[in-house]
Amino acid sequence: MEVQVTTEDVGARTVVHVAGEIDVASADRLRESVAQLLSDGRTDLVVDLSAVTFMDSTGLGLLVGTLKRVRLAGGRLVLVVDSERLLKVFRITGLTQVFTIHDTLDAALAT
């Protein structure tokens, strides 16, 4: 399954909805979408991973790289992860200490 990426502006924030699998074969689509947002000056991002069914180390690396780029631009990045399986990957890798993670989109937008 390929990854689908859609975006929507919610006030000054941009929600990046991601669905499908984020792996070495599909990560470029997400990377390009986020790069375009940053080029357009959209640096307050909520990445909604609630429809992601699989993510490998390529996906994790992409998110870490995106976080660095967003912070360098003076923005912020929060994640929505509602799957215990996916959240476990963030815990095991220690990335729960790096990212702000919410379990719902509403909670992420309220921050």
Buried (B, 14 or more C-beta within 10 A) or exposed (E): EEBEBEBEEEEEBBBBBBBBBBBEEBBEBBBEBBEEBBEEEBBBBBBBBBBBEBBBEBBBEBBBEBBEBBEEEEBBBBBBBBBEEBBEBBEEEEBBEEBEBBBEBEEBBEE
